[in-house]
């Protein structure tokens, strides 16, 4: 409901505080995110429009540090325009920040087609998301829409209420249906509708958490996690909670998928070998055949290919035994004794393997249970190591995105390739690890793993820098500049190629390339 008309109406009212501010900056650091800054000579006010195809939301950070590289300025011609007002369009998921000289910035929050549009008077002059060229055809004064809220219109629209009250959207209809709207009389429906509209007018905003799905609502319902009386505070909390929850759910799903895959493999292995063991334990004929041959040596002659004997182990029933004609009866018995011995060894090996696999399945089930119960990212980080250790040895090397070495007690991890660099830096690092990379050339990301209470010694940094230089395009140069910084100052923008990151602050060291 964060992009619903009724919430945006509250939000645009709160944004009236921007009147008198100056529009001082507008830039994008990736194709789905726009940052706008307004200033009144005392403080700045930021609007962050996150418009990914999966999730579209405004938020209002108290500060924002622009990267020194790879950002682009937008709406340059209206920078330094003053804000003259805020316009909420009637019955539309759009509002405008009105600027000097007939300029306005319209926030059209229409789901996956959400956009930020600069109008010069009535005409679209520039849009943020250029893939929606149809937005150039929008006319500013055609955005408003009307709804007939009369009882008479309500009465005659019973078969098309969702079309009539198009501003409600799914959350409001769910709320009405939860109160048995469909089963009520006409008058009772009207009364519930008016009661709901009254709630939509109140300045109360609820963060809901239903089975891990975070939403923002104007309607009191079950699963309320937090309540706010200011729409900006509410949407900021919703945005950060939703983003962090999405990251948590993605990591949790990934780990569970890995564990479930290993459980499936282990279960298949266990079932197959248990079946094989049952077959072997129920068929010990090699040793029995050897005994029967030794008990009937007088009946068997070398050159015979088959003999039928009474089975002493099965109520004297006849059993047919194939023989090797080139072997004596005693040698045939030896062959069967050897096969029987091998069969016994195989049974023992299978039992050991099955016992080992049972323990592995037990550990995996415990791990799966812990993952299901995990509620915080730190829980997942602690469990992710256990997921890796459950990988069979042959797969473990392939699963890790880095080579590991050690120098003076410090572990140093070196990315294997561009894709592995991303995995190493984004999923296998902590914010206090020291991150290194050869300056201005392709190469491996390198991490010196942080040890609590221990600073990174200069010679350890120099050694890791030498490795970063060696695993780069500068490996054959006599000296190579290597950038290093705590990992917390390294981030990746959506859409950037594998291995590409943004470093907020860094130091540079000159070093000779060295191999492990």
N, C-alpha and C positions, 0 to 999 in steps of 0.2 A: 504493500500500500504506500510505499515511499514515493512512488511516482503517480499516485492517484490524485485526481483533481482536488479533492477535499484537503488532502495534506498539503499540496502545493499552494493552495489558497492561504493556509496558515503560514507556510514558509515565506511566500512572497510578501505577506504582511510584515513579518519579522524583518525582512530585508529592506524595509523602508529606512532602516538605520543608515543605509548607504547614501541616502540623499545628501549632497554636498561633498561627497568623496570624489576623488579624481581617479579615472581609469589609467593606471600607470604602467601596467605590464600584462602581456598575454603571450603564452608560449606553450609548446608541446614537446615532450621528451619521448613520447611514443604515439603511435597512430590512434590510440584509443583513449588518450588522456589529455585534458586541456586544463591549464592553470591560469586563473585570472587574478590580478592583484589590484586592489583599490586602496587609496591612501588619502588621509585628511590632514597631513602634515604632523600628526601626532602618532598615528598608528596605521598599520596595514590590515586589510581584511582580504582573505584569500577564499576563492571558490575553486574547488577541484571537481571537474566533470570527468568521471570515469565512465566511459561509454563503450565497454566491450560488448561483443555480440551476446555473451552469456549474462552479463550483469551491468545495468545502467543505474548510476546513482550519483547524486551530488554530495559533496562533503565540504566542510569549512575548517581546514587546518589553521591553527593559530600562527604557524610560520611554515615556510617552504624554502628549501635550499636548492637552487637551480644548479644542475650539473654544468660544468665548464664546457663540455663538448656535447655534440649530438642533440641539440635542442633547436627548435625553430620558432621564430616570432610570428604571430598571427595578428590580424586586424590592426596592422600598424597605423593605418590612416586615422584611426579614432583614439589612439593612445593620447593621453593627456586631456581627453574630454571629461567634463564633469557629469556626475550622475544627477539627473533632475527628477527622477521618480522611478517607481516600480509599477508595472502594469500586469495584473493577473487577467488572463483571457477567460471570458465566461465559459464555464462548462468545458474547459479544455485543459489538457495536461501540458500547458505551456504558460510561461510568464516572460516578461521582458524587463530588462534594465534599460531605462530611458536615459539617453545622453544628449549632449549639446547638439544643436544644428540638425535636428531631425533624425539623429542616429539612434539605433537601439540594438541591443543584443538579446535575441530571443532564445530561451532554453526550451526546446521542443522535446519533451521526454516521452516519446512514443515507443517504448519498448526497444526492440533491437534496431529500430530506425531513429533512435534518439540523436539529436544534433544540436549544435549551437550555431545560430545564424545571425549575421550582421545585416540589418536593414538600414538603408538610407532612405528615409521617408517610407514610401510604400514598397520599395523595390529591394529585393535581395541583392546584396553587393558581394558577400563572401560567406562561405560555409566552412565549418570545421571538418566534417566528414564528407570528403569530396565524392565518395562512391554513391552518395544519394543526390544525384543531379536533379531529381524531380523537385527537391526543396527550393531550387531557383524559381519555380513557378508559383510559390506561395505569395499571397498578398496579405500584408499585415492586418488590414481591417476585415479580412475574411476569416480570420482565425476564430473569432468569437462564435459560439453556438448557443442556441436557446432551448429551453425545456419548459413545457407547460406543466406547472406543479399543481394545477387545480384538481379538486376532487372529481369534477366532471370528466376531466381527461383521464384520471386514474381509473375511474369506473369503466370507461369504454376501451381501455387499453389492457384489460386483464390477460388477453392472449399474447401480448407483445410487450410486457413490462420491461424486459431486459433491453429491448431496443428503445423504448420510450425514455428510460432512465439510464442512458448509456454511460453516465459518469460513475455509476456505482462500481462496476468491475466485479471480478470474482470474489474478493474478500467480503464485500458488503452483502452480496447475494448469499454467500455462505453463512454470514451472520444471521440474515433474515430466515433462511431455511432452518438454521439451528434452533430458531424460535418458532418452528412449525408454521411458517408464513403460508405455505401452500394449503394447509388444512384449515385455515381460519376463514371466518366470514368476511365479506367485503369491508364492513365497518372495522372489524378487528385488524384486518390487513392495513387499512388506512392509518389506524391508530399506531400500529407497530412501525409503519413507514415514517410517520412523523416523529415518533420516539427515537428512531435511528438517526434521522436527520438532525435532531437536537444533539445527539452524541457527537455527530460529525462537526458540529459547531464549537464544541468544548475544546479548551486548550489543555488537553490531556493526551499524552502520546505514550503508547505501550510498546515495549520490545518483547516479542513473543519467541519462545523456543519450544517448538513442537518436534520432539524426537530428533533434535540436532539441526532442524531447519529454522533459521532465524528470519523473522519478519517484523515489520513496523506496522502498527495499527492505531487507528483512532477509536476503536471499539473495544470495550472491556470484554475479555473472553478468558478462556482457560489458558494455561501455559504462559502467564505473564512473568517475565524475568526482571523487568525494570520499568519504571514509570517516570516520565519527564513532564515538565510544564512549559518547556521551551522547544520549539520545533528544530532549531539548529542543534541544540544539545542532543536531541533525540536522534536526528539523522546521522550525526557524527558517531554516536555510540553504535547505532545500527550498522553503519558502514564498516567501522573497525571490527565489530563483532562478526559481521558477515564475512569479511575478508579473511580474518584469522580462522573462523570456523571452516570456511571453504578450504583453506590450506591444510587445516587439521584433518578434515574429512578426506581430502585427496591423498594425504600421506597414509592415513589409517586404512583407506581402501586399498592402496598399493601394497602395504605390508600384509594385510589380510589376504589379498590375492596371492602373494608369494607363498604364504603359509598354507593356504588352501591348496595351491598347486602341489606343494611338497607333500601335503597329507594325501592327496589323490595318488601321487606317485608311490608313496610309501604303502598306502592301502592296497594298490594294485600289486606291488612287489610281495607284500605279505600274503595276499590271497593266493597268488600264483605258487609261491613256495610252500605254503601250507598244504595246498592241493597236491603238490609234487611229493611232499613228505608223507602224506597219507597214502599215496600210491606206493611209495617205496616201502613203507612199514608194513603194508598189506601184501607185499610181494617179495618174500625172501627166498625165492625158489633156487637161486644159484647155489647157495650153501646146501640146501636140501638135495639138489641134483647131485652135487659132489658126494654127499653121504650115500645116496642111493647107488651111485656108480661103484663106490668103494665096497658097498655091501653086496654087490652083484658082479664082482670081477670075473667070476667063472662063466658068466653068461655073455660077456662082452669080448669081442675080438677086434683087434686093430684092423681098420679098413671099413668097419661098419659106420654108416652115416646117421643112423637113428636106432634107438632101442626103446621098447615099451616095458616098463617095470611097474610093479605094485608099489604104490606110494605109502611108505610107513607113516608119513605125517598126515595122511588124509584118508583114514579108514580103508586102507589097502586099495583105493581106487587106482586104476591104471593111469600112468603118466608117460607121455612120449617125450624123449630127450634127444635133441639133435647133437650129433657128435662130429668131431673133426676126424675124418677117416685116416689122415696121415699120422694121427697121434695115438699112443697107447691108451688103454682105459685109465691108467694112473695119471697120464699127462692131461687127459680130458678132465679128470677130477681136479687136477691142479688149476686148470684154467677157470673152472667154476668156483673153486675156493677163492682164487684171486679176485674174480668178479664179485663174489660175496663180500670179501674184505673191503673192496672199493665201494660197494654199496653201503656197507656199514659206516665207512668214512664219510660218504656223501650224506647219509642220514644225520651223522653228528654235525657236519658242517652246516647243513640246512637248519638244524635246530639252533645252532649258535647264531646264524644269520637271522632267523625268525625272532629269537630272543632280543637281538640287537635292534631289529626293526620295530619290535613291540615297544621298546624303550624310547626309540626315536618318535614313534607315533604318540606315545604318552607325553613327551616333551613338547611336540608340536601342538597337541591339544591344549596343554597348559598355556603355551604361548598364544595360541588363538584365543583362548578364554581371557587372557590378560589384555590382549589387543582390543577385544570387544568391550571390556570394562574401562579401557583407557579414556580419559576425559580431557587430558591436556597434552600439548605438543611435547613437553618435557618427558611425559610418560612414554610417548612414541619413540623419542630419541634414545631413551634407555633400552627400549625393547628392540629397536632396529638392529642393534649389535647381535642380539640373540637370533634374529631372523637370518643374518649373514652366517652365523656359526652353524646353522642347520643345513647350509648348502653343502652337498658332497664335495670332497676335496678337489676333484677334477673340475668342478664348476666354480669353486670359490675364487680361483685366480681370475676366471672370466668375469665373475660378478663384481669384483672390485675395480673401480675406475682408475686406480693409481698403483704405481710401484712404491714400495716402502723401503726406506733406508734409515740408518740411525747415525747420529754424530754427537758424541759427548753426552749421551743419555737423552737426547731429544729426537723424537721421531720426525722424519721428514717424508712427506707424501708428494709424489710427482705424477701429474695427470698423464694418461696414456695417449690421448688424442683430443681433438676439439670437443667432441660430444662428452668425453670423459671429464674434460676440464669443467664443463658445466655441472656435471654430477658431483665432482669433487668439491667445487667451490660452494654449490648451493645446497647439497644434501649431506656432505660428510665433514663439514667444517663447523666450528664454533666461532662466535664473534671475536674471541680473544686470540685465536690462532693468528700467526703472522703469515700473510699472503705475499708471494713474490712472483714476478713475471719479467722477462726480458723486455726492455723498453722499445716500443714502437715496431716490434716485429712479431710474427706468429711464433708461438712456443707453448710449452707446458705451463699450466698453473702449478705452483709449488706451495705447499703449506708446511710451516713448522708448527707442530702441535703444542698448544699451550699446556704448561704444567702449573698447577695452582701454587701461587706464592713465589714462582721463579721467573725473573725477567729473562729475556732472550739474550744470551751472551753474544758479544760482537763477533767472535770467531764462528759461532753457530750460524749467525746471519750471513757471514761471508761465505761459509761453506754452502749453505742453501742457495745463495745468490749465484755461486759458481755452477751449481746444478741447473738452476733456471736458465743460465746463459748457455750451458751445454745442450739442454733440451729445447733449443730455439734455432731460428735461422741464423743466429750469430755464433754458432758453435765453433766456427773456424777462425773467428777474429781473435786478436791478441787480448783486447779488452772489450767488455760489453757492459753497457749501463743496465742495471736491473732495478726496477721499482719495487718497493716493499711498503706494506701498510698493514695494520690490524684488519682482519677480514671484515669487521663490521662496517668498514668504509668502502666495501666492494659490493656492487649490486648489478643486476642484469635487467635490461629493459625488454619488455615484451616485443617480440618480432625481430630482435637482433640475432645474427647468425650464431651458430654453435661456437662456444669459446670466447665470444665477445662480451665484455663487461664494462661497467663504468666505475672508475676509481675516484672517490670524492677527494681524498688527500693522500699524498704519498711522499716518500723519500727515495732518493736514488743513490745507488752505490755502484762504483766501477769495479769489475772483477774479471778474473780470467775464467773462461769456461773449464769446468772440471766434470769428469764422469763419476759415477758412483764408486 
